Amino acid sequence: MTPRNDDAHLPAGGPGTPDAESAPAARLTRRGLIRWTGTAGLAAAGASLLPGTVQSAQAAPLPAAAPGTAATVPLVPDFDPIRPPSVPLAVRSPYLSTWLNADVGAGHWANFWTGRTTAITGLLRVDGTNYLFLGNPSVPDHTISRGAVQRALDVTATRSRFVLEAGGAELTLTFLSPVEPADLRRQSVPMSYILADVRSGDGKAHDVALYFDISGEWASGDSGTKIGWKQQDLSGAGASLTTLSFAADSPQVLRENGDMAAWGTVVFSATKRSGLSWQISADTAARAAALDGTALSNSADTRQPRAINDSWPVFAFRFDLGTVRATTSAVLSVGHVREPAVSYLGEQLPPLWKSYWSSWQDMAAFFHGDAAAAQQRTAALDRKVRQDATAAGGEKYAALCALALRQAYAGTELVSRNGKPWAFLKEISSDGNVSTIDVTYPAMPVFLYLDPEYLALILQPLFDYPENGGWPKEFAEHDLGSSYPNATGHNDGNEEDMPVEESANMLLMTAGYLARTGSSSAKSFATAHYAILKKWADYLVANALDPGYQNQTDDFTGFIAHSANLALKGILAIGAMGRIATAAGNSADAASYTATAKSYIAQWVDKAQDTGGDHLKLAYDQPGTWSLKYNGYPDALLGLGLVPKSVAQEEADWYLSQVNQFGIPLDLRHSYTKGDWEMWTAAWLHGHPVSGYLVSALYDFVNSSPSRVPFTDWYDTAADTQNGFQARPVVGGIFALVSLRK
């Protein structure tokens, strides 16, 4: 998980702006500012971007209240149940991952998780007056006279919902990225909904139109890439829709550019309804038409292919909603479809959705026809997550789970291999590896909680490679390939070895799955992979009690010898092998591994105990040190009962003496920690006051950090800032507490 530091992570440009417009304010130019009128409007739009001005976006004065609305408005919107450091918008897969790194949509571009602009513009026209609610467009010779007032931002497990007011109308804008446990067909769809509901907010009738566009930047990490496009009318599954699609003119299959896919098609669709019009053109042309209050041209620019930054082509829809009093709705979707999805040992694998639909057009039609049902299903899931998480750890914990769910699932994607489903995971924002075991492992709790069979699909390629693909070593591999989406393996043995770490991770994940699936599935799975699991367990028997100088998942801290935390993981994994052997019907092995784990844990307590007798050491040979023993969580998860209660109590008491404002450091060497491990520790020590502290501290970090990036897992517990990593699926570890509920 070594941090990357390359140009791919530098912010890119936006339509109508020079490259780097989404970079920090000091590098922005006035070209990207909206042409607001009035002093208050200018301040709201971009006072912080003016030369020599430093001003908080939250502190910027809002425009005066529009006629028919309340005269007093809050300086900041209400956030329920948390203020996201970055708001998930379309977050569905490693390549459909668009966020808003701000509290409000007006005056800010949406971004890919790297920070590259993936522009979305939203305009609301009420009784002839235009209001911006999303994006930061510049339209020469046109004035956007007002910004919609954002009253609230609500975040659930599957949606981000903005409540806005403008000119007496109320707009509820919802970005819904479904998570579909136990439904592989729907989970395989790489698309997200954008739902707009408009009603009168003052009891009066209003003439209303809505405008949305997305930019060509969604198609590539390089704005110099040439793209081509088309419009299609689609129907099926009870839906009729208009689709605007675009793709790189010279796709580079199975390659990335700035972590974005260099092949595939962006699909932007709207369900047909009266008053719908569309246009593919330069950004300024489409937006000018919308600002003039006219229908779009229902035509596509013929000058294609052309570079994304050549007159910035956008893909636009306008909904003339007519006279509005009661709620009137518009449904859109955005997706990124690729064929093939990944390669595995040289074999190109199709996305799993191809097993259900012959084309992405059929899939898009199904997705729109399923919109109403999807809203009901995901609302039920949202309630389940909120209720279960609140019961497990309180309201703040439920807020963290709500923010983490989409990000965790979006780091994975479903494919088909030989007619059977597999799932791959991208190590987002660190090494970019394929299905890294020690990234899958911290994400495990969310899958055990919601859909254990999905975890099994993620594990399948991790087993297939050492069983059939040529992995040469006696311990488990670190990953399936150095660079997503190509699982090229490491048959030469040249990889980032983590011998005890990854072998233990595989055993513990397998035991977690077996404990939560049916007995027949458990026996089948354990039997199918028993030989390789036993090989890894035997490696741990020889090496886990006192690990040598090895790398481990927190590799940014460096190699370590005699690690107490790594030894704990290995010992618990030996105990987990006893459970695996039982599931496979090998009672003799079960007894042997269980006995070994019990013997080792007693020795571990003695070796790890600090000379002061009040806590455990970082490493056996380092008296006076300490570290967070988050690897105790599997003991609680699997009910192994190996770690003595007195030791857990001792550690919990010690941790409370080492707290910083925003959490407990990983160890005494640094003030940083990892949010997933904080929640693993909270789960291991549930019932102790330190558990509640860890939840509250992580909530406070997420809710207040000035680091405006998708949920980071590596942050400083004193400074309240990101230390590294963002948008990673490891936030599935936030679900550790709720995963303990049967």
PyMOL commands that set and color helices and strands:
alter all, ss='L'
color gray80, all
select helices_A, chain A and resi 7-9+25-27+30-32+39-49+184-187+216-219+283-291+352-355+360-369+371-393+395-410+437-450+452-469+499-516+519-528+530-543+555-557+564-584+587-608+630-638+645-656+675-684+689-704+729-739
alter helices_A, ss='H'
color red, helices_A
select strands_A, chain A and resi 78-80+87-93+96-100+111-112+120-126+129-134+146-147+149-155+159-166+169-176+191-200+206-215+226-236+239-248+256-257+260-261+265-271+276-282+299-300+306-307+313-324+328-337+342-344+347-349+412-417+420-425+486-487+672-674+714-716+722-724
alter strands_A, ss='S'
color yellow, strands_A
deselect
rebuild
show_as cartoon
